[in-house]
Amino acid sequence: MEGAALNPPIIIAVILALLFVAWHHRNGGSNHKLPLPPGPTKLPLLGNVLDMPSTFPWIKFSQWAEKFDSDILHLEVAGVNYIVLSSYDAVADLLEKRSGIYSGRPHLTMLCDLVGWSGDLLLMPYGNEWKSHRKLFQQEFHASNSSLYLPHEKKALRAFLKSLLDAPEEWREHTQHLLVANILGVAYGLHVQSRNDPDVKAAKKMVDVITSALLPGEYLVDTFPVLKYIPSWFPGASFKRKADSWKGIRNATITPPFMKVKKAMVNGTAEDCFTLRCLQRLERPDSRHDNLSVEEEIIKNTAGTMYEGGSDTGTTALLTFILAMLCFPCAQREAQEELDEVIGKERLPDHEDEDFLPYVKALVYECFRWQTVAPLSIPHRVDTDDNYKGYFIPKHSTVLANVWGILRNEKTYGPNAHFFEPKRWLLKCSGQRGWKLNPDMREPISISFGFGRRACPGKHMAVSSFWLSVSSMLHSFNITPAIDKDGTSY
Ligand code: HEM
């Protein structure tokens, strides 16, 4: 946690927070009769400040769910209520069935107020601004509109496989490059250079900011928003200096590619992409000026969120796959045998082959289950007081879905849920290779991509591109530990 030592801003924040909590309690808080959900004992005034885990909170939340024998927990930190949901049923009941009131986002002071990360659909409060951005996204990103992304996906993948062949030791850079190249094609119709591409570098910088600032508890100012008033020169206020250095990064990253599409539209050279499709739908697209209309700003921001969302999460998912193949080589061999038998040696797998490759599909499911990309999803916020299973849920609580815990539940996923085992998704049958997907198991995509009205709008594209990358890598390469010059593997 940034600046976690007892320095002046923390002391000020703690004093102010205590005063707020004391005032809140004296004024009665909420007027409710039902009990709050169970959770670790709260200290007077401090609540659960000292219990809140600063690393891997999902593990602690799973332990608490077991200890209190409850799939709904309550914590309170600095006057903010946290509700942690630990079963699929609780998540579906609240975040999906009651999504009319559970679709807000908690306000992130560091990113929204100090860095000025505005226009990001991911962080927007639930309301009209969010709706206008989300609608644009969904117009293009639905399961039956794969023509928007498939051509870019395949082009980026071919370049990626070639790069892996030429320089396998740079696998990490190639992986990130694949995802950024893909999303730059989808969002802006741009073609990236194979090395040192400025848009790829810019994406990395933008993603570094959002991934570090989205981590729960990373910045104390998110827990104690009053800290935002401390001047940058104040001892211990390094978060303010960091915020200053991050200001403008998002705009500087997402504006140039948007303007390229606008200009290419005038010249008639723009390639099919999300931004072009949206601009063409405007009644009076004005392609000459740098001043953007409100509609154009919405398109620019939505494409920008796509650029941001598509670059980071997909890379993490593919790195998880590579890790799994290194740690569980038997799964890799089984998938390769299936690919050899069904596809043969002459071509790469394609989406039409998916149904004939149950083991590969199970391996893809297992990647999303075993090390889920967002273990606590992205926090939601409830807009009104509510109750569930006889418990009171206070208005404006931050609601966390413990996706990691749900996907590791042995009652649902069978024994050894901490191991990578694609066969947990399969049933023996009499077919050629003897496996079919178990139709009674809930696939992990409906859990690892979030819930209700805020569920990930890029999931069809993300899953399609992940399947194609994983099957093509398995069919083209063996993924093994690196070997040093003495022949010892790492
Ligand atoms: C493996 C890949 C991906 C994973 C695991 C993933 C996961 C998630 C999760 C967990 C959320 C939060 C959902 C919620 O609040 O309930 C989310 C939101 C979002 N994702 Fe993804 N995502 C992935 C890829 C993508 C891609 C490729 C795009 C863009 C093309 C994208 C765009 C977004 C956007 C815009 C939101 C915010 C939605 C909103 O707040 O209304 N994601 N994603």
Residues whose N, C-alpha, C, O or C-beta is under 5 A from the ligand:
A	BS01	HEM	L121 L122 T305 M306 G309 G310 T313 G314 A317 V373 A374 S377 I378 S448 F449 G450 F451 R453 R454 A455 C456 P457 G458 A462
